[in-house]
C-alpha cells in the first residue's frame, strides 16, 4: 500500500516564452479558482467592484470570442496576474498590469 497521495495534474497546461514576452495557459478547478480569488481579494480588497473598470480586453476579436467581463472572471484574471507577479523575482524581471493581457474562458 502506497503512502503517496493521489497524483494531480499541474494547473499550467502550456508555457511559451519569447525574448520579452510569455504566454501561459492555466486550467483551474472551481475550488482552486475560488481559493485564488479569495487570497487575492484578501490582499487587494475591492468593495466597489472597481476591478472591472479599465480591464484590458481585446476589442479586435469578435464579440462572442472576447472574454466576458463578469465579476468572477475579472477577479480571476487579476488574481492570476497578481500571483504570477508575486512569484517572479523582482531582481530578475517585473510585469506590469498596463502592458499585460489576461483572459479567462
C-alpha atoms as an extended CHARMM CRD file, in Angstrom:
* protein
*
       105  EXT
         1         1  UNK       CA              0.0000000000        0.0000000000        0.0000000000  PROA      1               0.0000000000
         2         2  UNK       CA              1.4010000000        3.3560000000       -1.0550000000  PROA      2               0.0000000000
         3         3  UNK       CA              1.6400000000        6.3070000000        1.3120000000  PROA      3               0.0000000000
         4         4  UNK       CA              1.6510000000        8.7610000000       -1.5960000000  PROA      4               0.0000000000
         5         5  UNK       CA             -1.4470000000       10.8860000000       -2.1790000000  PROA      5               0.0000000000
         6         6  UNK       CA             -3.3780000000       10.8970000000       -5.3980000000  PROA      6               0.0000000000
         7         7  UNK       CA             -1.3860000000       12.3290000000       -8.2670000000  PROA      7               0.0000000000
         8         8  UNK       CA             -2.8290000000       15.5570000000       -9.6160000000  PROA      8               0.0000000000
         9         9  UNK       CA             -2.1090000000       17.3940000000      -12.8340000000  PROA      9               0.0000000000
        10        10  UNK       CA             -0.2690000000       20.7010000000      -12.6860000000  PROA      10              0.0000000000
        11        11  UNK       CA             -2.5160000000       23.6830000000      -13.4900000000  PROA      11              0.0000000000
        12        12  UNK       CA             -0.0820000000       25.1070000000      -16.0850000000  PROA      12              0.0000000000
        13        13  UNK       CA             -1.0310000000       23.4640000000      -19.3770000000  PROA      13              0.0000000000
        14        14  UNK       CA              1.1040000000       25.4840000000      -21.7860000000  PROA      14              0.0000000000
        15        15  UNK       CA              4.0070000000       27.8860000000      -21.3730000000  PROA      15              0.0000000000
        16        16  UNK       CA              5.7210000000       29.7150000000      -24.2450000000  PROA      16              0.0000000000
        17        17  UNK       CA              8.4680000000       32.2500000000      -23.6680000000  PROA      17              0.0000000000
        18        18  UNK       CA              9.7810000000       34.6760000000      -26.2490000000  PROA      18              0.0000000000
        19        19  UNK       CA             12.5100000000       37.2850000000      -25.8560000000  PROA      19              0.0000000000
        20        20  UNK       CA             10.4100000000       39.8330000000      -23.9780000000  PROA      20              0.0000000000
        21        21  UNK       CA              7.0320000000       38.1200000000      -23.5620000000  PROA      21              0.0000000000
        22        22  UNK       CA              5.4950000000       34.8930000000      -22.3580000000  PROA      22              0.0000000000
        23        23  UNK       CA              2.1830000000       33.1340000000      -22.8880000000  PROA      23              0.0000000000
        24        24  UNK       CA              0.7080000000       30.7750000000      -20.3470000000  PROA      24              0.0000000000
        25        25  UNK       CA             -2.4240000000       28.6290000000      -20.3730000000  PROA      25              0.0000000000
        26        26  UNK       CA             -3.6190000000       27.6240000000      -16.9160000000  PROA      26              0.0000000000
        27        27  UNK       CA             -6.5390000000       25.3500000000      -16.0300000000  PROA      27              0.0000000000
        28        28  UNK       CA             -8.1360000000       25.6530000000      -12.5950000000  PROA      28              0.0000000000
        29        29  UNK       CA            -10.7930000000       23.6300000000      -10.8670000000  PROA      29              0.0000000000
        30        30  UNK       CA            -13.6500000000       25.6060000000       -9.3440000000  PROA      30              0.0000000000
        31        31  UNK       CA            -12.1510000000       25.1730000000       -5.8650000000  PROA      31              0.0000000000
        32        32  UNK       CA             -8.6850000000       26.3270000000       -6.9910000000  PROA      32              0.0000000000
        33        33  UNK       CA            -10.1480000000       29.3870000000       -8.7070000000  PROA      33              0.0000000000
        34        34  UNK       CA            -12.2310000000       30.2870000000       -5.6580000000  PROA      34              0.0000000000
        35        35  UNK       CA             -9.1990000000       29.9080000000       -3.3610000000  PROA      35              0.0000000000
        36        36  UNK       CA             -7.0120000000       32.0720000000       -5.6070000000  PROA      36              0.0000000000
        37        37  UNK       CA             -9.6880000000       34.7840000000       -5.8330000000  PROA      37              0.0000000000
        38        38  UNK       CA            -10.1520000000       34.7400000000       -2.0510000000  PROA      38              0.0000000000
        39        39  UNK       CA             -6.4200000000       35.1530000000       -1.4490000000  PROA      39              0.0000000000
        40        40  UNK       CA             -6.2770000000       37.9970000000       -3.9860000000  PROA      40              0.0000000000
        41        41  UNK       CA             -9.2800000000       39.8250000000       -2.5160000000  PROA      41              0.0000000000
        42        42  UNK       CA             -7.8460000000       39.4250000000        0.9850000000  PROA      42              0.0000000000
        43        43  UNK       CA             -4.7070000000       41.2890000000       -0.1080000000  PROA      43              0.0000000000
        44        44  UNK       CA             -6.3960000000       43.6430000000       -2.5980000000  PROA      44              0.0000000000
        45        45  UNK       CA             -9.9680000000       44.2850000000       -1.3910000000  PROA      45              0.0000000000
        46        46  UNK       CA            -12.4660000000       45.5590000000       -3.9810000000  PROA      46              0.0000000000
        47        47  UNK       CA            -15.6460000000       46.6970000000       -2.1730000000  PROA      47              0.0000000000
        48        48  UNK       CA            -16.9590000000       48.8340000000       -5.0800000000  PROA      48              0.0000000000
        49        49  UNK       CA            -16.2000000000       46.3570000000       -7.9170000000  PROA      49              0.0000000000
        50        50  UNK       CA            -13.6410000000       48.7300000000       -9.4110000000  PROA      50              0.0000000000
        51        51  UNK       CA            -11.5920000000       45.8220000000      -10.8070000000  PROA      51              0.0000000000
        52        52  UNK       CA            -13.8770000000       45.7230000000      -13.8470000000  PROA      52              0.0000000000
        53        53  UNK       CA            -13.1370000000       49.3500000000      -14.7570000000  PROA      53              0.0000000000
        54        54  UNK       CA            -10.2180000000       49.5350000000      -17.1500000000  PROA      54              0.0000000000
        55        55  UNK       CA             -9.8220000000       45.7530000000      -17.5390000000  PROA      55              0.0000000000
        56        56  UNK       CA             -7.7300000000       45.1430000000      -20.6650000000  PROA      56              0.0000000000
        57        57  UNK       CA             -9.9290000000       43.2750000000      -23.1460000000  PROA      57              0.0000000000
        58        58  UNK       CA             -9.0590000000       42.7940000000      -26.8220000000  PROA      58              0.0000000000
        59        59  UNK       CA            -11.6220000000       44.7180000000      -28.8870000000  PROA      59              0.0000000000
        60        60  UNK       CA            -10.2570000000       43.3900000000      -32.1800000000  PROA      60              0.0000000000
        61        61  UNK       CA            -11.8490000000       39.9800000000      -31.5530000000  PROA      61              0.0000000000
        62        62  UNK       CA            -15.4680000000       39.1890000000      -32.3890000000  PROA      62              0.0000000000
        63        63  UNK       CA            -17.8920000000       39.7740000000      -29.5060000000  PROA      63              0.0000000000
        64        64  UNK       CA            -18.5560000000       36.0610000000      -28.9780000000  PROA      64              0.0000000000
        65        65  UNK       CA            -14.7960000000       35.3170000000      -28.7650000000  PROA      65              0.0000000000
        66        66  UNK       CA            -13.9760000000       38.0270000000      -26.2200000000  PROA      66              0.0000000000
        67        67  UNK       CA            -13.7240000000       37.4750000000      -22.5030000000  PROA      67              0.0000000000
        68        68  UNK       CA            -16.9970000000       38.2840000000      -20.7780000000  PROA      68              0.0000000000
        69        69  UNK       CA            -16.3690000000       40.9620000000      -18.1660000000  PROA      69              0.0000000000
        70        70  UNK       CA            -18.1470000000       39.2310000000      -15.2940000000  PROA      70              0.0000000000
        71        71  UNK       CA            -17.0940000000       39.8690000000      -11.7150000000  PROA      71              0.0000000000
        72        72  UNK       CA            -15.7940000000       36.2990000000      -11.1760000000  PROA      72              0.0000000000
        73        73  UNK       CA            -13.8110000000       36.2330000000      -14.4240000000  PROA      73              0.0000000000
        74        74  UNK       CA            -12.2890000000       39.6840000000      -13.8940000000  PROA      74              0.0000000000
        75        75  UNK       CA            -11.2920000000       38.8270000000      -10.3270000000  PROA      75              0.0000000000
        76        76  UNK       CA             -9.7910000000       35.5180000000      -11.5050000000  PROA      76              0.0000000000
        77        77  UNK       CA             -7.8050000000       37.2980000000      -14.2400000000  PROA      77              0.0000000000
        78        78  UNK       CA             -6.4640000000       39.8690000000      -11.7990000000  PROA      78              0.0000000000
        79        79  UNK       CA             -5.7430000000       37.1610000000       -9.2100000000  PROA      79              0.0000000000
        80        80  UNK       CA             -3.7180000000       35.1030000000      -11.7110000000  PROA      80              0.0000000000
        81        81  UNK       CA             -1.7450000000       38.2060000000      -12.7220000000  PROA      81              0.0000000000
        82        82  UNK       CA             -1.1630000000       39.0820000000       -9.0480000000  PROA      82              0.0000000000
        83        83  UNK       CA              0.0200000000       35.5210000000       -8.2950000000  PROA      83              0.0000000000
        84        84  UNK       CA              2.4250000000       35.4490000000      -11.2670000000  PROA      84              0.0000000000
        85        85  UNK       CA              3.7690000000       38.9170000000      -10.4490000000  PROA      85              0.0000000000
        86        86  UNK       CA              4.4920000000       37.8550000000       -6.8550000000  PROA      86              0.0000000000
        87        87  UNK       CA              6.2370000000       34.6510000000       -7.9690000000  PROA      87              0.0000000000
        88        88  UNK       CA              8.7120000000       36.3680000000      -10.2820000000  PROA      88              0.0000000000
        89        89  UNK       CA             11.8580000000       37.6330000000       -8.5530000000  PROA      89              0.0000000000
        90        90  UNK       CA             11.9210000000       41.4250000000       -8.7740000000  PROA      90              0.0000000000
        91        91  UNK       CA             15.6880000000       41.3900000000       -9.2180000000  PROA      91              0.0000000000
        92        92  UNK       CA             15.2740000000       39.4400000000      -12.4750000000  PROA      92              0.0000000000
        93        93  UNK       CA             12.1210000000       40.8640000000      -14.0660000000  PROA      93              0.0000000000
        94        94  UNK       CA              8.7910000000       42.5430000000      -13.4340000000  PROA      94              0.0000000000
        95        95  UNK       CA              5.4610000000       42.5010000000      -15.2070000000  PROA      95              0.0000000000
        96        96  UNK       CA              3.1090000000       45.4540000000      -15.3030000000  PROA      96              0.0000000000
        97        97  UNK       CA             -0.6880000000       45.3180000000      -15.4980000000  PROA      97              0.0000000000
        98        98  UNK       CA             -0.8860000000       48.1250000000      -18.0890000000  PROA      98              0.0000000000
        99        99  UNK       CA              1.1890000000       46.1810000000      -20.6260000000  PROA      99              0.0000000000
       100       100  UNK       CA             -0.2830000000       42.7420000000      -19.8500000000  PROA      100             0.0000000000
       101       101  UNK       CA             -3.2160000000       40.7930000000      -21.2270000000  PROA      101             0.0000000000
       102       102  UNK       CA             -5.0360000000       38.2310000000      -19.0740000000  PROA      102             0.0000000000
       103       103  UNK       CA             -8.0990000000       36.4730000000      -20.4440000000  PROA      103             0.0000000000
       104       104  UNK       CA            -10.4690000000       33.9840000000      -18.8050000000  PROA      104             0.0000000000
       105       105  UNK       CA            -12.5110000000       31.4050000000      -20.7550000000  PROA      105             0.0000000000
